[in-house]
């Protein structure tokens, strides 16, 4: 897997979320640089877990949709003398 990279705007938004979390939940302040380092730590060390979960969720959704399509196609069959 390639390293997770965020563009400048995404990084700024994530850093702001981390700073908000520290301020609101921990009653502490954290600078932009430490917040960005924390973000990068999570991306490097745990990003693959979140990425894989997203892939598994996407696969489950696609499987469900394909099952629905398959059922709908089966419902279109016309009766014939041929029995399966």
C-alpha positions in Angstrom: 0.0 0.0 0.0 1.3 3.4 -0.8 1.6 5.9 2.0 -1.5 8.0 2.8 -1.0 11.5 1.6 -3.3 14.5 2.1 -3.2 17.7 0.1 -2.6 21.0 1.9 -6.3 21.8 2.4 -7.1 18.4 3.8 -4.1 18.6 6.1 -5.2 22.0 7.4 -8.7 20.7 8.0 -7.5 17.6 9.8 -5.0 19.6 11.9 -7.9 21.9 12.9 -10.0 18.9 14.0 -7.2 17.6 16.1 -6.7 21.0 17.7 -10.4 21.3 18.4 -10.5 17.8 19.9 -7.6 18.6 22.3 -9.2 21.9 23.3 -12.7 20.6 23.8 -12.2 17.1 25.1 -8.8 17.3 26.8 -8.9 21.0 27.9 -5.4 21.4 26.4 -4.0 23.2 23.4 -1.8 21.7 20.7 0.1 23.6 18.1 -0.3 23.1 14.4 3.1 21.3 14.0 2.5 18.7 16.8 -1.1 18.2 15.5 0.2 17.5 12.0 2.8 15.1 13.4 0.1 13.3 15.3 -2.0 13.1 12.1 0.9 11.7 10.2 1.6 9.2 13.0 -2.0 7.9 12.8 -1.9 7.9 9.0 1.4 5.9 9.0 0.6 3.5 11.8 -3.1 3.0 11.7 -4.2 4.3 8.3 -4.1 0.8 6.7 -6.6 -0.5 9.3 -9.1 2.3 8.4 -8.4 1.8 4.7 -9.0 -1.9 4.9 -12.2 -1.4 6.8 -13.4 0.9 4.1 -12.6 -1.8 1.5 -14.4 -4.5 3.4 -17.4 -2.2 3.8 -17.4 -1.4 0.1 -17.1 -5.1 -0.8 -20.1 -5.9 1.4 -22.2 -3.1 -0.2 -21.3 -4.3 -3.7 -22.1 -7.9 -2.8 -25.5 -6.8 -1.5 -26.2 -4.7 -4.6 -25.2 -7.6 -6.9 -27.5 -9.9 -5.0 -30.3 -7.5 -5.4 -29.6 -7.2 -9.1 -29.4 -10.9 -9.5 -32.8 -11.3 -7.7 -34.3 -8.7 -10.0 -33.0 -10.4 -13.1 -34.3 -13.7 -11.9 -37.8 -12.1 -11.3 -37.8 -11.1 -15.0 -37.7 -14.8 -16.2 -40.8 -15.8 -18.1 -42.4 -19.2 -17.4 -41.5 -22.0 -19.9 -42.1 -25.7 -20.0 -38.4 -26.2 -19.2 -37.9 -26.8 -15.5 -34.5 -26.4 -13.9 
